[in-house]
């Protein structure tokens, strides 16, 4: 006879483990490099751009060309590879950080909603919602904020730290709102408590109808995107809430510098905790 799982925490842990491994492509060991896929679009190499264009033409007639690569669990753990088909590129450790933070927020009843700014295919936001569902929390809203057309061209005059940034040229970063909504639906997690903020952060975040936040996860890569999110959202973060910066280490001169400037300007001295060399977070005192 198969033993029955009766411990609620154990069942929750098993469910969330499967979801995060699915969202990151770790479950399927998704490691193929699809020609014309996310890591090829906007590549500075002329050859890769030409191959990408040809592959996208083939894709129109239902033909996908992929280069097989061995799956590296260490790279997937820290989000240093870029899965072609997965809903998230952040890796398992940053997913686990979301899980741990949401667990504390719910168990300690930290007041406020959750938000991710910069969602790509929606993977991290979907996992935030999965954690709320796993805890039976039906009171908090999850805010999903993105331009859904990629990153903006750098505003060098206003934000010189973004000089030379090429993220706006990477077509693989532009994922439409309907695609992200469908990804929520595929996991059975789209409901009235998932609300989308569509547009550039400077236009959507200052006027978003958000009262309080218990968790804010910023994934904008650039100085501009990060500082605009901090300016609009950090004053709404509850005591005991979490501020997670996906690109603190990986984009230290941009997102990381925006964080350091904001913290210095507002006297924030809670320690910053590294997650995996790329992401970091702190808890508001």
N, C-alpha and C positions, 0 to 999 in steps of 0.2 A: 504493500500500500504506500502511495506517495504521501509523505508528511505534508500537512497543511500549514502554510504560513499564517500566523495569527498576530504577530507583532506588527503594529501599524507603522512604526518607524522603519522596520526592516523592509516592508513592502514599499514604502515611500522611497527609500534609498535605492531599491532595485529599479523602480520605475524611472527615477531621475537619472540613474546611471545609463539605462538604455536610451533615454531621450538625448542626453548630452553626447553619447557616443554616436548616435544616429545623426544629430545635427552637425557634428564636426567631421563626419565621414570616417570616424575611427571604427565604427561597427562594420562597415562594408570595406574597410581598408582602402578607401578611395584615394588613389595616388596617381592615376593616369594624368598625363598632360594632354588635354584635348586641343588639337590645333584649331586656332581661332577662338579658343576659350578665354577665360578670365585673365590668365597670366600672359596672353599673347597680344591682347588688344592695347594699342598705344605703345607697344614696345619700341624703343629707339632704334633697334636693328632693322635695317631696310629689308633684309632677307626674311626676318620673322614677321614683319608687317605684310610682306607679299604672300608668304605662306598662310598667314592668318586670313587674308582677304580671300584667297582661293578656298580655304577650308570653310569659310562662311557661305560661299556660293554652293559648295557641296551640301552644306547643312540645309539649304533651302529645298533640296530634293531628298532629304531624309538620310543623308550619308554623313556619318561622323568619323573623323580620322583622329586617332589618339596614339600617343607614345606611351608604352607601358613602362612604368618605373616601380622599383621595389618600395613597398610601404615601410616607412621609418617611424616606429611608435614614439621615439624620443622627439623627433621634430613635430609630430602631431600633438604631443603633450604640451609643448611650449608655443604652438602656433607658428612655427617657422617655415612650414610649407603652405601651399595654397591649393586646397582641394578643388578639383574642377566642378564637382557636382554637389558638394555639401552645402548646407544652408549657412554655415559659419566658417570663418577662417581663424578664429581666435584660439583654438586649441583647447585641450582638456583642463589645464590648470586654471585658466581664466574662467572657464565654465564652472569649475568647482568653487571658485571664489564667489561667483554669483549665488550658487547653492548655499554656501555658508552664510553669506550676508543676508539673504532672504530668510533663512532659518532663524537667525537672530532677530531680525525685524519682526517676524511673526510671533515668535515665542515671547519676546519682550514687549510686544505691542507698541512698537515705535510708530508714531503717527505719520500717515502720509501715503501718497501714491508712489509708483515707480516709473522711471523714464529711461529710455535709451535715446541718445542723440547720435545719429549715424548708424544705420542698421544693416546696410548692404542687403543680403537676402533675408534678413530677419532672424537669423539663428539665435543670437544671444537674447533678443527680446522674446522670442518664442520660449526659450528656456526659463526666462524670468516668469512668464505666465504659467509654465508648467509647474514651477515651484509653488506659486500661489495656489494653483489648482490642487497640487498634492497635499497642501496644508489645509485645504478646505476654506481658504480665504476668498470670500466673494464680495468683499467690501472695497477693496482697493482697485483703482484704475491703473492700467498699464498704458503709458503714453509712448507712442512710436513716432519719433521725429526724424525726418530726413527730407532732403530735396527730391529724392527718388529720380535724380538725373545726374548723379555723380557729385564730385566736389567742385567748388568754384575756382575759377582762375585766381591766382594770388593777387591780392590788393597790396602791392609792394609799398605804396605810399602810406597806407594806414597801418600795415603790419609787415615791416621789413624782415621779420624773422622768416616769412614765407617766401622770400626771394628764391627763385629757381625751382619752386615746387612744381612737379609735373602731374600731380594726381588727377587734375582735370582732363588730362589727355588719355587716361586709362579707361577705355570704354567698359571694361569689365566691372568697374565700380558703380556703374549706372544701372540700377535695378528698379523697375517700375513698381508703383504702389500696389497694383493689382497682383503682381507676382508675389509680393510679400504677404498680402492678404491671403492668397491661395496657399502659401506655405503654412500660415497659421491654421487654415482650414484643414490641411492635410494631417496635422497633428491633433485635430479636434479641439483647438484652443482659441478660435475666434468667436468672441461674444461681445455684448454691449459694453463690457469693461475694458476692451481694447480700443483705444482711440488714436487716430492718426493725425499728426501735425505735418502737413505737406508744404514744403517750401524751404527757402534759405533760413538758417537759424536766426539771422538778424531780423527777419520779418515775422517768424512764427513764435519764437520762444518768449519775447518780452510781453506778448499779449495773450499767451496761452492761459486758459481758465483753470490753472492749477493752484490749489490752495496750499497744500503742504506736500513735501516729499519725504519718503523714508529711505529711498535709494535712487541715486542718479548715476548713470553709467554713460560716460562721454567717449565717443569713438569718432572724432572728427579729424584726426591726424594733424591738421594744421593749427597754427597759432590762432588765426582768425576764428575758426570754428570752435576751438576750445574756450577761448576767452569770452566769446559771445554767449556760450552755454553757461559758463560759470557766472557771468554777470547777471544773467536772467534767472538762473535756477538756484544757485547756492544759498541766497537769502531765504529760500523756501524750504531748505533742508532741515528737518527736525533734529533736535538734540538726540544723539544716539543713532542717527542715520548715517548712511555710507555714501561717500563720493568715490567712484571708481573711474580711473583714467586709463583707457585701453592702450594708449600710445605713449604713456609717460616716459618709458625707457627707449622704445623703438624710434620715437620721434622727439628725442630729448630737446633738440634745438627749436622745435616748434610747439607741439602740444605740451611737452615737459616744461619749456620756458614759460608758456602761458600760465601753467599751474603755479610755478614758482613766483611769477610776477603777481598773480592774484593773491596768493597766500601772503606775500610780503605786504601788499597794499592794504590788506584787511586784517593783519595781525593774527593769521591762522598758524598755530604752532603744533597742532596734533601731528604725531609722527606719521610719515608716509611709509607704507608697507609694500615692499616689492612682491609681486606675484610670480613672475616667470622671466624677468629681465625686460619684458615689454610693458605689461600692465602693472599698475600699482593702485593703492587705495588708502584712504584714511577714514576714520570714524569721527564724526563731529562730537565734540565733548558736550 
